[in-house]
Amino acid sequence: MKLVRFLLGLVVPPLGVFLTVGVGSTLLINVLLTLLGWLPGSIHAIWVIAKHEEKLDRGGEIY
């Protein structure tokens, strides 16, 4: 599932973020960045997904 989220984060950034963190301010920021351009949205999506996975690996609290 992790690989699918990363691929979706590259291709359709808001969908990758939605599948990772759900509906919230992070998704709204990603939608706005994606509307400004595909590249900013993709960079943000990959960053959000990677940080989420890092927190899961450390056993920390998720958002």
PDBQT receptor file of N, H, CA, C and O in Angstrom, charges set to zero:
ATOM      1  N   MET A   1       0.820  -1.195   0.000  1.00  0.00    +0.000 N 
ATOM      2  CA  MET A   1       0.000   0.000   0.000  1.00  0.00    +0.000 C 
ATOM      3  C   MET A   1       0.862   1.255   0.000  1.00  0.00    +0.000 C 
ATOM      4  O   MET A   1       0.476   2.279  -0.564  1.00  0.00    +0.000 OA
ATOM      5  N   LYS A   2       2.037   1.175   0.637  1.00  0.00    +0.000 N 
ATOM      6  H   LYS A   2       2.351   0.343   1.095  1.00  0.00    +0.000 HD
ATOM      7  CA  LYS A   2       2.933   2.315   0.693  1.00  0.00    +0.000 C 
ATOM      8  C   LYS A   2       3.369   2.734  -0.713  1.00  0.00    +0.000 C 
ATOM      9  O   LYS A   2       3.391   3.923  -1.031  1.00  0.00    +0.000 OA
ATOM     10  N   LEU A   3       3.711   1.766  -1.540  1.00  0.00    +0.000 N 
ATOM     11  H   LEU A   3       3.693   0.801  -1.281  1.00  0.00    +0.000 HD
ATOM     12  CA  LEU A   3       4.146   2.055  -2.903  1.00  0.00    +0.000 C 
ATOM     13  C   LEU A   3       3.009   2.697  -3.708  1.00  0.00    +0.000 C 
ATOM     14  O   LEU A   3       3.247   3.616  -4.492  1.00  0.00    +0.000 OA
ATOM     15  N   VAL A   4       1.795   2.221  -3.518  1.00  0.00    +0.000 N 
ATOM     16  H   VAL A   4       1.602   1.475  -2.881  1.00  0.00    +0.000 HD
ATOM     17  CA  VAL A   4       0.643   2.780  -4.227  1.00  0.00    +0.000 C 
ATOM     18  C   VAL A   4       0.450   4.242  -3.843  1.00  0.00    +0.000 C 
ATOM     19  O   VAL A   4       0.192   5.077  -4.711  1.00  0.00    +0.000 OA
ATOM     20  N   ARG A   5       0.571   4.566  -2.550  1.00  0.00    +0.000 N 
ATOM     21  H   ARG A   5       0.780   3.888  -1.845  1.00  0.00    +0.000 HD
ATOM     22  CA  ARG A   5       0.415   5.958  -2.113  1.00  0.00    +0.000 C 
ATOM     23  C   ARG A   5       1.498   6.848  -2.701  1.00  0.00    +0.000 C 
ATOM     24  O   ARG A   5       1.215   7.977  -3.102  1.00  0.00    +0.000 OA
ATOM     25  N   PHE A   6       2.740   6.358  -2.760  1.00  0.00    +0.000 N 
ATOM     26  H   PHE A   6       2.969   5.441  -2.434  1.00  0.00    +0.000 HD
ATOM     27  CA  PHE A   6       3.819   7.150  -3.350  1.00  0.00    +0.000 C 
ATOM     28  C   PHE A   6       3.579   7.372  -4.839  1.00  0.00    +0.000 C 
ATOM     29  O   PHE A   6       3.791   8.477  -5.340  1.00  0.00    +0.000 OA
ATOM     30  N   LEU A   7       3.141   6.338  -5.550  1.00  0.00    +0.000 N 
ATOM     31  H   LEU A   7       2.969   5.441  -5.143  1.00  0.00    +0.000 HD
ATOM     32  CA  LEU A   7       2.860   6.496  -6.982  1.00  0.00    +0.000 C 
ATOM     33  C   LEU A   7       1.698   7.456  -7.218  1.00  0.00    +0.000 C 
ATOM     34  O   LEU A   7       1.754   8.292  -8.120  1.00  0.00    +0.000 OA
ATOM     35  N   LEU A   8       0.650   7.336  -6.414  1.00  0.00    +0.000 N 
ATOM     36  H   LEU A   8       0.605   6.656  -5.682  1.00  0.00    +0.000 HD
ATOM     37  CA  LEU A   8      -0.468   8.265  -6.550  1.00  0.00    +0.000 C 
ATOM     38  C   LEU A   8      -0.054   9.683  -6.169  1.00  0.00    +0.000 C 
ATOM     39  O   LEU A   8      -0.561  10.652  -6.733  1.00  0.00    +0.000 OA
ATOM     40  N   GLY A   9       0.864   9.804  -5.214  1.00  0.00    +0.000 N 
ATOM     41  H   GLY A   9       1.276   9.017  -4.756  1.00  0.00    +0.000 HD
ATOM     42  CA  GLY A   9       1.377  11.115  -4.844  1.00  0.00    +0.000 C 
ATOM     43  C   GLY A   9       2.107  11.791  -5.988  1.00  0.00    +0.000 C 
ATOM     44  O   GLY A   9       2.127  13.018  -6.084  1.00  0.00    +0.000 OA
ATOM     45  N   LEU A  10       2.703  10.990  -6.852  1.00  0.00    +0.000 N 
ATOM     46  H   LEU A  10       2.686   9.993  -6.774  1.00  0.00    +0.000 HD
ATOM     47  CA  LEU A  10       3.370  11.540  -8.031  1.00  0.00    +0.000 C 
ATOM     48  C   LEU A  10       2.388  11.857  -9.151  1.00  0.00    +0.000 C 
ATOM     49  O   LEU A  10       2.491  12.904  -9.790  1.00  0.00    +0.000 OA
ATOM     50  N   VAL A  11       1.450  10.968  -9.390  1.00  0.00    +0.000 N 
ATOM     51  H   VAL A  11       1.367  10.117  -8.871  1.00  0.00    +0.000 HD
ATOM     52  CA  VAL A  11       0.550  11.104 -10.534  1.00  0.00    +0.000 C 
ATOM     53  C   VAL A  11      -0.643  12.010 -10.210  1.00  0.00    +0.000 C 
ATOM     54  O   VAL A  11      -0.939  12.941 -10.959  1.00  0.00    +0.000 OA
ATOM     55  N   VAL A  12      -1.325  11.737  -9.099  1.00  0.00    +0.000 N 
ATOM     56  H   VAL A  12      -1.085  10.981  -8.490  1.00  0.00    +0.000 HD
ATOM     57  CA  VAL A  12      -2.501  12.516  -8.679  1.00  0.00    +0.000 C 
ATOM     58  C   VAL A  12      -2.269  12.907  -7.211  1.00  0.00    +0.000 C 
ATOM     59  O   VAL A  12      -2.763  12.236  -6.305  1.00  0.00    +0.000 OA
ATOM     60  N   PRO A  13      -1.521  13.989  -6.981  1.00  0.00    +0.000 N 
ATOM     61  CA  PRO A  13      -1.103  14.329  -5.617  1.00  0.00    +0.000 C 
ATOM     62  C   PRO A  13      -2.211  14.384  -4.562  1.00  0.00    +0.000 C 
ATOM     63  O   PRO A  13      -2.025  13.825  -3.481  1.00  0.00    +0.000 OA
ATOM     64  N   PRO A  14      -3.359  15.031  -4.821  1.00  0.00    +0.000 N 
ATOM     65  CA  PRO A  14      -4.376  15.066  -3.760  1.00  0.00    +0.000 C 
ATOM     66  C   PRO A  14      -4.904  13.676  -3.365  1.00  0.00    +0.000 C 
ATOM     67  O   PRO A  14      -5.242  13.447  -2.204  1.00  0.00    +0.000 OA
ATOM     68  N   LEU A  15      -4.971  12.777  -4.309  1.00  0.00    +0.000 N 
ATOM     69  H   LEU A  15      -4.696  12.963  -5.252  1.00  0.00    +0.000 HD
ATOM     70  CA  LEU A  15      -5.445  11.431  -3.989  1.00  0.00    +0.000 C 
ATOM     71  C   LEU A  15      -4.458  10.709  -3.081  1.00  0.00    +0.000 C 
ATOM     72  O   LEU A  15      -4.868  10.024  -2.143  1.00  0.00    +0.000 OA
ATOM     73  N   GLY A  16      -3.170  10.853  -3.348  1.00  0.00    +0.000 N 
ATOM     74  H   GLY A  16      -2.838  11.409  -4.110  1.00  0.00    +0.000 HD
ATOM     75  CA  GLY A  16      -2.159  10.243  -2.488  1.00  0.00    +0.000 C 
ATOM     76  C   GLY A  16      -2.211  10.784  -1.071  1.00  0.00    +0.000 C 
ATOM     77  O   GLY A  16      -2.081  10.031  -0.106  1.00  0.00    +0.000 OA
ATOM     78  N   VAL A  17      -2.402  12.099  -0.947  1.00  0.00    +0.000 N 
ATOM     79  H   VAL A  17      -2.507  12.711  -1.732  1.00  0.00    +0.000 HD
ATOM     80  CA  VAL A  17      -2.501  12.718   0.379  1.00  0.00    +0.000 C 
ATOM     81  C   VAL A  17      -3.784  12.281   1.071  1.00  0.00    +0.000 C 
ATOM     82  O   VAL A  17      -3.774  11.995   2.268  1.00  0.00    +0.000 OA
ATOM     83  N   PHE A  18      -4.886  12.227   0.335  1.00  0.00    +0.000 N 
ATOM     84  H   PHE A  18      -4.895  12.460  -0.637  1.00  0.00    +0.000 HD
ATOM     85  CA  PHE A  18      -6.156  11.796   0.920  1.00  0.00    +0.000 C 
ATOM     86  C   PHE A  18      -6.060  10.379   1.466  1.00  0.00    +0.000 C 
ATOM     87  O   PHE A  18      -6.536  10.109   2.569  1.00  0.00    +0.000 OA
ATOM     88  N   LEU A  19      -5.455   9.476   0.715  1.00  0.00    +0.000 N 
ATOM     89  H   LEU A  19      -5.069   9.696  -0.181  1.00  0.00    +0.000 HD
ATOM     90  CA  LEU A  19      -5.330   8.092   1.173  1.00  0.00    +0.000 C 
ATOM     91  C   LEU A  19      -4.391   7.971   2.367  1.00  0.00    +0.000 C 
ATOM     92  O   LEU A  19      -4.467   6.999   3.118  1.00  0.00    +0.000 OA
ATOM     93  N   THR A  20      -3.506   8.949   2.547  1.00  0.00    +0.000 N 
ATOM     94  H   THR A  20      -3.444   9.738   1.937  1.00  0.00    +0.000 HD
ATOM     95  CA  THR A  20      -2.557   8.900   3.650  1.00  0.00    +0.000 C 
ATOM     96  C   THR A  20      -3.106   9.533   4.914  1.00  0.00    +0.000 C 
ATOM     97  O   THR A  20      -3.052   8.921   5.981  1.00  0.00    +0.000 OA
ATOM     98  N   VAL A  21      -3.634  10.752   4.817  1.00  0.00    +0.000 N 
ATOM     99  H   VAL A  21      -3.678  11.249   3.950  1.00  0.00    +0.000 HD
ATOM    100  CA  VAL A  21      -4.047  11.471   6.029  1.00  0.00    +0.000 C 
ATOM    101  C   VAL A  21      -5.535  11.771   6.090  1.00  0.00    +0.000 C 
ATOM    102  O   VAL A  21      -6.022  12.226   7.125  1.00  0.00    +0.000 OA
ATOM    103  N   GLY A  22      -6.269  11.531   5.015  1.00  0.00    +0.000 N 
ATOM    104  H   GLY A  22      -5.873  11.161   4.175  1.00  0.00    +0.000 HD
ATOM    105  CA  GLY A  22      -7.700  11.810   5.013  1.00  0.00    +0.000 C 
ATOM    106  C   GLY A  22      -7.989  13.269   4.736  1.00  0.00    +0.000 C 
ATOM    107  O   GLY A  22      -7.141  14.000   4.224  1.00  0.00    +0.000 OA
ATOM    108  N   VAL A  23      -9.205  13.686   5.082  1.00  0.00    +0.000 N 
ATOM    109  H   VAL A  23      -9.893  13.093   5.498  1.00  0.00    +0.000 HD
ATOM    110  CA  VAL A  23      -9.637  15.059   4.826  1.00  0.00    +0.000 C 
ATOM    111  C   VAL A  23      -9.149  15.951   5.971  1.00  0.00    +0.000 C 
ATOM    112  O   VAL A  23      -9.318  15.629   7.147  1.00  0.00    +0.000 OA
ATOM    113  N   GLY A  24      -8.550  17.062   5.600  1.00  0.00    +0.000 N 
ATOM    114  H   GLY A  24      -8.413  17.323   4.645  1.00  0.00    +0.000 HD
ATOM    115  CA  GLY A  24      -8.056  17.994   6.611  1.00  0.00    +0.000 C 
ATOM    116  C   GLY A  24      -7.276  19.116   5.953  1.00  0.00    +0.000 C 
ATOM    117  O   GLY A  24      -7.309  19.300   4.737  1.00  0.00    +0.000 OA
ATOM    118  N   SER A  25      -6.581  19.853   6.790  1.00  0.00    +0.000 N 
ATOM    119  H   SER A  25      -6.554  19.703   7.778  1.00  0.00    +0.000 HD
ATOM    120  CA  SER A  25      -5.835  21.002   6.278  1.00  0.00    +0.000 C 
ATOM    121  C   SER A  25      -4.706  20.579   5.348  1.00  0.00    +0.000 C 
ATOM    122  O   SER A  25      -4.387  21.301   4.403  1.00  0.00    +0.000 OA
ATOM    123  N   THR A  26      -4.105  19.442   5.591  1.00  0.00    +0.000 N 
ATOM    124  H   THR A  26      -4.364  18.855   6.359  1.00  0.00    +0.000 HD
ATOM    125  CA  THR A  26      -3.024  18.963   4.729  1.00  0.00    +0.000 C 
ATOM    126  C   THR A  26      -3.536  18.697   3.325  1.00  0.00    +0.000 C 
ATOM    127  O   THR A  26      -2.861  19.019   2.347  1.00  0.00    +0.000 OA
ATOM    128  N   LEU A  27      -4.710  18.119   3.214  1.00  0.00    +0.000 N 
ATOM    129  H   LEU A  27      -5.259  17.857   4.008  1.00  0.00    +0.000 HD
ATOM    130  CA  LEU A  27      -5.309  17.867   1.904  1.00  0.00    +0.000 C 
ATOM    131  C   LEU A  27      -5.645  19.178   1.197  1.00  0.00    +0.000 C 
ATOM    132  O   LEU A  27      -5.424  19.312  -0.006  1.00  0.00    +0.000 OA
ATOM    133  N   LEU A  28      -6.171  20.128   1.931  1.00  0.00    +0.000 N 
ATOM    134  H   LEU A  28      -6.351  20.020   2.909  1.00  0.00    +0.000 HD
ATOM    135  CA  LEU A  28      -6.508  21.424   1.344  1.00  0.00    +0.000 C 
ATOM    136  C   LEU A  28      -5.253  22.127   0.817  1.00  0.00    +0.000 C 
ATOM    137  O   LEU A  28      -5.268  22.689  -0.278  1.00  0.00    +0.000 OA
ATOM    138  N   ILE A  29      -4.191  22.095   1.584  1.00  0.00    +0.000 N 
ATOM    139  H   ILE A  29      -4.180  21.639   2.474  1.00  0.00    +0.000 HD
ATOM    140  CA  ILE A  29      -2.932  22.691   1.131  1.00  0.00    +0.000 C 
ATOM    141  C   ILE A  29      -2.454  22.001  -0.135  1.00  0.00    +0.000 C 
ATOM    142  O   ILE A  29      -1.994  22.658  -1.068  1.00  0.00    +0.000 OA
ATOM    143  N   ASN A  30      -2.559  20.685  -0.170  1.00  0.00    +0.000 N 
ATOM    144  H   ASN A  30      -2.933  20.151   0.588  1.00  0.00    +0.000 HD
ATOM    145  CA  ASN A  30      -2.104  19.961  -1.349  1.00  0.00    +0.000 C 
ATOM    146  C   ASN A  30      -2.951  20.274  -2.569  1.00  0.00    +0.000 C 
ATOM    147  O   ASN A  30      -2.414  20.405  -3.669  1.00  0.00    +0.000 OA
ATOM    148  N   VAL A  31      -4.254  20.397  -2.403  1.00  0.00    +0.000 N 
ATOM    149  H   VAL A  31      -4.690  20.290  -1.509  1.00  0.00    +0.000 HD
ATOM    150  CA  VAL A  31      -5.129  20.745  -3.527  1.00  0.00    +0.000 C 
ATOM    151  C   VAL A  31      -4.743  22.120  -4.072  1.00  0.00    +0.000 C 
ATOM    152  O   VAL A  31      -4.653  22.307  -5.286  1.00  0.00    +0.000 OA
ATOM    153  N   LEU A  32      -4.516  23.077  -3.177  1.00  0.00    +0.000 N 
ATOM    154  H   LEU A  32      -4.590  22.925  -2.191  1.00  0.00    +0.000 HD
ATOM    155  CA  LEU A  32      -4.131  24.417  -3.614  1.00  0.00    +0.000 C 
ATOM    156  C   LEU A  32      -2.781  24.404  -4.333  1.00  0.00    +0.000 C 
ATOM    157  O   LEU A  32      -2.613  25.065  -5.358  1.00  0.00    +0.000 OA
ATOM    158  N   LEU A  33      -1.837  23.663  -3.804  1.00  0.00    +0.000 N 
ATOM    159  H   LEU A  33      -1.973  23.126  -2.971  1.00  0.00    +0.000 HD
ATOM    160  CA  LEU A  33      -0.530  23.567  -4.469  1.00  0.00    +0.000 C 
ATOM    161  C   LEU A  33      -0.646  22.884  -5.825  1.00  0.00    +0.000 C 
ATOM    162  O   LEU A  33       0.033  23.274  -6.775  1.00  0.00    +0.000 OA
ATOM    163  N   THR A  34      -1.488  21.884  -5.923  1.00  0.00    +0.000 N 
ATOM    164  H   THR A  34      -2.040  21.568  -5.152  1.00  0.00    +0.000 HD
ATOM    165  CA  THR A  34      -1.684  21.195  -7.193  1.00  0.00    +0.000 C 
ATOM    166  C   THR A  34      -2.352  22.113  -8.212  1.00  0.00    +0.000 C 
ATOM    167  O   THR A  34      -2.045  22.043  -9.402  1.00  0.00    +0.000 OA
ATOM    168  N   LEU A  35      -3.254  22.963  -7.760  1.00  0.00    +0.000 N 
ATOM    169  H   LEU A  35      -3.504  23.020  -6.793  1.00  0.00    +0.000 HD
ATOM    170  CA  LEU A  35      -3.874  23.923  -8.673  1.00  0.00    +0.000 C 
ATOM    171  C   LEU A  35      -2.861  24.940  -9.189  1.00  0.00    +0.000 C 
ATOM    172  O   LEU A  35      -2.982  25.433 -10.310  1.00  0.00    +0.000 OA
ATOM    173  N   LEU A  36      -1.864  25.251  -8.365  1.00  0.00    +0.000 N 
ATOM    174  H   LEU A  36      -1.765  24.851  -7.454  1.00  0.00    +0.000 HD
ATOM    175  CA  LEU A  36      -0.792  26.152  -8.804  1.00  0.00    +0.000 C 
ATOM    176  C   LEU A  36       0.133  25.477  -9.807  1.00  0.00    +0.000 C 
ATOM    177  O   LEU A  36       0.789  26.145 -10.606  1.00  0.00    +0.000 OA
ATOM    178  N   GLY A  37       0.181  24.182  -9.759  1.00  0.00    +0.000 N 
ATOM    179  H   GLY A  37      -0.352  23.640  -9.110  1.00  0.00    +0.000 HD
ATOM    180  CA  GLY A  37       1.022  23.422 -10.682  1.00  0.00    +0.000 C 
ATOM    181  C   GLY A  37       1.190  22.007 -10.187  1.00  0.00    +0.000 C 
ATOM    182  O   GLY A  37       1.151  21.741  -8.986  1.00  0.00    +0.000 OA
ATOM    183  N   TRP A  38       1.376  21.112 -11.120  1.00  0.00    +0.000 N 
ATOM    184  H   TRP A  38       1.408  21.328 -12.096  1.00  0.00    +0.000 HD
ATOM    185  CA  TRP A  38       1.483  19.703 -10.754  1.00  0.00    +0.000 C 
ATOM    186  C   TRP A  38       2.731  19.439  -9.894  1.00  0.00    +0.000 C 
ATOM    187  O   TRP A  38       2.671  18.654  -8.948  1.00  0.00    +0.000 OA
ATOM    188  N   LEU A  39       3.840  20.079 -10.212  1.00  0.00    +0.000 N 
ATOM    189  H   LEU A  39       3.889  20.717 -10.980  1.00  0.00    +0.000 HD
ATOM    190  CA  LEU A  39       5.097  19.820  -9.500  1.00  0.00    +0.000 C 
ATOM    191  C   LEU A  39       5.030  20.199  -8.016  1.00  0.00    +0.000 C 
ATOM    192  O   LEU A  39       5.414  19.383  -7.177  1.00  0.00    +0.000 OA
ATOM    193  N   PRO A  40       4.560  21.399  -7.656  1.00  0.00    +0.000 N 
ATOM    194  CA  PRO A  40       4.466  21.710  -6.218  1.00  0.00    +0.000 C 
ATOM    195  C   PRO A  40       3.548  20.741  -5.464  1.00  0.00    +0.000 C 
ATOM    196  O   PRO A  40       3.843  20.355  -4.333  1.00  0.00    +0.000 OA
ATOM    197  N   GLY A  41       2.449  20.356  -6.088  1.00  0.00    +0.000 N 
ATOM    198  H   GLY A  41       2.209  20.670  -7.007  1.00  0.00    +0.000 HD
ATOM    199  CA  GLY A  41       1.537  19.409  -5.451  1.00  0.00    +0.000 C 
ATOM    200  C   GLY A  41       2.176  18.043  -5.254  1.00  0.00    +0.000 C 
ATOM    201  O   GLY A  41       1.985  17.406  -4.218  1.00  0.00    +0.000 OA
ATOM    202  N   SER A  42       2.931  17.595  -6.243  1.00  0.00    +0.000 N 
ATOM    203  H   SER A  42       3.087  18.113  -7.084  1.00  0.00    +0.000 HD
ATOM    204  CA  SER A  42       3.599  16.293  -6.141  1.00  0.00    +0.000 C 
ATOM    205  C   SER A  42       4.686  16.300  -5.077  1.00  0.00    +0.000 C 
ATOM    206  O   SER A  42       4.819  15.347  -4.310  1.00  0.00    +0.000 OA
ATOM    207  N   ILE A  43       5.459  17.373  -5.032  1.00  0.00    +0.000 N 
ATOM    208  H   ILE A  43       5.352  18.147  -5.655  1.00  0.00    +0.000 HD
ATOM    209  CA  ILE A  43       6.520  17.468  -4.019  1.00  0.00    +0.000 C 
ATOM    210  C   ILE A  43       5.902  17.445  -2.625  1.00  0.00    +0.000 C 
ATOM    211  O   ILE A  43       6.386  16.739  -1.741  1.00  0.00    +0.000 OA
ATOM    212  N   HIS A  44       4.847  18.206  -2.431  1.00  0.00    +0.000 N 
ATOM    213  H   HIS A  44       4.454  18.780  -3.149  1.00  0.00    +0.000 HD
ATOM    214  CA  HIS A  44       4.181  18.230  -1.130  1.00  0.00    +0.000 C 
ATOM    215  C   HIS A  44       3.597  16.864  -0.780  1.00  0.00    +0.000 C 
ATOM    216  O   HIS A  44       3.700  16.416   0.362  1.00  0.00    +0.000 OA
ATOM    217  N   ALA A  45       2.988  16.206  -1.756  1.00  0.00    +0.000 N 
ATOM    218  H   ALA A  45       2.904  16.570  -2.684  1.00  0.00    +0.000 HD
ATOM    219  CA  ALA A  45       2.386  14.892  -1.507  1.00  0.00    +0.000 C 
ATOM    220  C   ALA A  45       3.440  13.868  -1.094  1.00  0.00    +0.000 C 
ATOM    221  O   ALA A  45       3.234  13.117  -0.141  1.00  0.00    +0.000 OA
ATOM    222  N   ILE A  46       4.558  13.835  -1.802  1.00  0.00    +0.000 N 
ATOM    223  H   ILE A  46       4.725  14.445  -2.577  1.00  0.00    +0.000 HD
ATOM    224  CA  ILE A  46       5.621  12.890  -1.454  1.00  0.00    +0.000 C 
ATOM    225  C   ILE A  46       6.161  13.189  -0.062  1.00  0.00    +0.000 C 
ATOM    226  O   ILE A  46       6.442  12.272   0.710  1.00  0.00    +0.000 OA
ATOM    227  N   TRP A  47       6.305  14.467   0.255  1.00  0.00    +0.000 N 
ATOM    228  H   TRP A  47       6.076  15.212  -0.373  1.00  0.00    +0.000 HD
ATOM    229  CA  TRP A  47       6.793  14.855   1.576  1.00  0.00    +0.000 C 
ATOM    230  C   TRP A  47       5.817  14.404   2.668  1.00  0.00    +0.000 C 
ATOM    231  O   TRP A  47       6.237  13.849   3.683  1.00  0.00    +0.000 OA
ATOM    232  N   VAL A  48       4.524  14.640   2.463  1.00  0.00    +0.000 N 
ATOM    233  H   VAL A  48       4.183  15.091   1.638  1.00  0.00    +0.000 HD
ATOM    234  CA  VAL A  48       3.510  14.247   3.459  1.00  0.00    +0.000 C 
ATOM    235  C   VAL A  48       3.493  12.735   3.647  1.00  0.00    +0.000 C 
ATOM    236  O   VAL A  48       3.436  12.249   4.777  1.00  0.00    +0.000 OA
ATOM    237  N   ILE A  49       3.542  11.996   2.552  1.00  0.00    +0.000 N 
ATOM    238  H   ILE A  49       3.588  12.391   1.634  1.00  0.00    +0.000 HD
ATOM    239  CA  ILE A  49       3.508  10.529   2.632  1.00  0.00    +0.000 C 
ATOM    240  C   ILE A  49       4.755  10.003   3.335  1.00  0.00    +0.000 C 
ATOM    241  O   ILE A  49       4.666   9.102   4.169  1.00  0.00    +0.000 OA
ATOM    242  N   ALA A  50       5.914  10.561   3.003  1.00  0.00    +0.000 N 
ATOM    243  H   ALA A  50       5.986  11.293   2.325  1.00  0.00    +0.000 HD
ATOM    244  CA  ALA A  50       7.166  10.113   3.626  1.00  0.00    +0.000 C 
ATOM    245  C   ALA A  50       7.168  10.412   5.121  1.00  0.00    +0.000 C 
ATOM    246  O   ALA A  50       7.583   9.569   5.916  1.00  0.00    +0.000 OA
ATOM    247  N   LYS A  51       6.712  11.597   5.515  1.00  0.00    +0.000 N 
ATOM    248  H   LYS A  51       6.375  12.282   4.869  1.00  0.00    +0.000 HD
ATOM    249  CA  LYS A  51       6.664  11.942   6.942  1.00  0.00    +0.000 C 
ATOM    250  C   LYS A  51       5.672  11.058   7.690  1.00  0.00    +0.000 C 
ATOM    251  O   LYS A  51       5.918  10.672   8.833  1.00  0.00    +0.000 OA
ATOM    252  N   HIS A  52       4.567  10.744   7.054  1.00  0.00    +0.000 N 
ATOM    253  H   HIS A  52       4.367  11.059   6.126  1.00  0.00    +0.000 HD
ATOM    254  CA  HIS A  52       3.575   9.859   7.669  1.00  0.00    +0.000 C 
ATOM    255  C   HIS A  52       4.182   8.473   7.907  1.00  0.00    +0.000 C 
ATOM    256  O   HIS A  52       4.022   7.893   8.981  1.00  0.00    +0.000 OA
ATOM    257  N   GLU A  53       4.869   7.960   6.908  1.00  0.00    +0.000 N 
ATOM    258  H   GLU A  53       4.999   8.431   6.035  1.00  0.00    +0.000 HD
ATOM    259  CA  GLU A  53       5.507   6.646   7.042  1.00  0.00    +0.000 C 
ATOM    260  C   GLU A  53       6.598   6.675   8.112  1.00  0.00    +0.000 C 
ATOM    261  O   GLU A  53       6.772   5.707   8.853  1.00  0.00    +0.000 OA
ATOM    262  N   GLU A  54       7.327   7.780   8.188  1.00  0.00    +0.000 N 
ATOM    263  H   GLU A  54       7.186   8.565   7.586  1.00  0.00    +0.000 HD
ATOM    264  CA  GLU A  54       8.376   7.913   9.199  1.00  0.00    +0.000 C 
ATOM    265  C   GLU A  54       7.782   7.883  10.606  1.00  0.00    +0.000 C 
ATOM    266  O   GLU A  54       8.331   7.243  11.503  1.00  0.00    +0.000 OA
ATOM    267  N   LYS A  55       6.663   8.573  10.794  1.00  0.00    +0.000 N 
ATOM    268  H   LYS A  55       6.217   9.092  10.066  1.00  0.00    +0.000 HD
ATOM    269  CA  LYS A  55       6.015   8.559  12.106  1.00  0.00    +0.000 C 
ATOM    270  C   LYS A  55       5.485   7.175  12.450  1.00  0.00    +0.000 C 
ATOM    271  O   LYS A  55       5.534   6.760  13.607  1.00  0.00    +0.000 OA
ATOM    272  N   LEU A  56       4.976   6.457  11.448  1.00  0.00    +0.000 N 
ATOM    273  H   LEU A  56       4.936   6.794  10.507  1.00  0.00    +0.000 HD
ATOM    274  CA  LEU A  56       4.492   5.096  11.703  1.00  0.00    +0.000 C 
ATOM    275  C   LEU A  56       5.644   4.178  12.095  1.00  0.00    +0.000 C 
ATOM    276  O   LEU A  56       5.501   3.344  12.989  1.00  0.00    +0.000 OA
ATOM    277  N   ASP A  57       6.785   4.331  11.428  1.00  0.00    +0.000 N 
ATOM    278  H   ASP A  57       6.901   5.009  10.702  1.00  0.00    +0.000 HD
ATOM    279  CA  ASP A  57       7.937   3.492  11.734  1.00  0.00    +0.000 C 
ATOM    280  C   ASP A  57       8.473   3.757  13.142  1.00  0.00    +0.000 C 
ATOM    281  O   ASP A  57       8.948   2.840  13.811  1.00  0.00    +0.000 OA
ATOM    282  N   ARG A  58       8.397   5.011  13.589  1.00  0.00    +0.000 N 
ATOM    283  H   ARG A  58       8.011   5.756  13.046  1.00  0.00    +0.000 HD
ATOM    284  CA  ARG A  58       8.880   5.355  14.923  1.00  0.00    +0.000 C 
ATOM    285  C   ARG A  58       7.845   5.053  16.010  1.00  0.00    +0.000 C 
ATOM    286  O   ARG A  58       8.154   5.096  17.201  1.00  0.00    +0.000 OA
ATOM    287  N   GLY A  59       6.621   4.748  15.589  1.00  0.00    +0.000 N 
ATOM    288  H   GLY A  59       6.371   4.713  14.622  1.00  0.00    +0.000 HD
ATOM    289  CA  GLY A  59       5.571   4.464  16.547  1.00  0.00    +0.000 C 
ATOM    290  C   GLY A  59       5.004   5.719  17.180  1.00  0.00    +0.000 C 
ATOM    291  O   GLY A  59       4.391   5.669  18.246  1.00  0.00    +0.000 OA
ATOM    292  N   GLY A  60       5.214   6.848  16.514  1.00  0.00    +0.000 N 
ATOM    293  H   GLY A  60       5.712   6.890  15.648  1.00  0.00    +0.000 HD
ATOM    294  CA  GLY A  60       4.723   8.118  17.040  1.00  0.00    +0.000 C 
ATOM    295  C   GLY A  60       3.267   8.359  16.733  1.00  0.00    +0.000 C 
ATOM    296  O   GLY A  60       2.601   7.586  16.044  1.00  0.00    +0.000 OA
ATOM    297  N   GLU A  61       2.806   9.457  17.273  1.00  0.00    +0.000 N 
ATOM    298  H   GLU A  61       3.347  10.085  17.833  1.00  0.00    +0.000 HD
ATOM    299  CA  GLU A  61       1.414   9.846  17.043  1.00  0.00    +0.000 C 
ATOM    300  C   GLU A  61       1.247  10.357  15.620  1.00  0.00    +0.000 C 
ATOM    301  O   GLU A  61       2.123  11.052  15.103  1.00  0.00    +0.000 OA
ATOM    302  N   ILE A  62       0.151  10.025  14.994  1.00  0.00    +0.000 N 
ATOM    303  H   ILE A  62      -0.560   9.461  15.413  1.00  0.00    +0.000 HD
ATOM    304  CA  ILE A  62      -0.094  10.406  13.612  1.00  0.00    +0.000 C 
ATOM    305  C   ILE A  62      -0.998  11.623  13.597  1.00  0.00    +0.000 C 
ATOM    306  O   ILE A  62      -2.159  11.536  13.995  1.00  0.00    +0.000 OA
ATOM    307  N   TYR A  63      -0.490  12.741  13.150  1.00  0.00    +0.000 N 
ATOM    308  H   TYR A  63       0.453  12.811  12.827  1.00  0.00    +0.000 HD
ATOM    309  CA  TYR A  63      -1.210  14.006  13.000  1.00  0.00    +0.000 C 
ATOM    310  C   TYR A  63      -2.172  14.177  14.128  1.00  0.00    +0.000 C 
ATOM    311  O   TYR A  63      -2.879  15.183  14.188  1.00  0.00    +0.000 OA
TER     312      TYR A  63
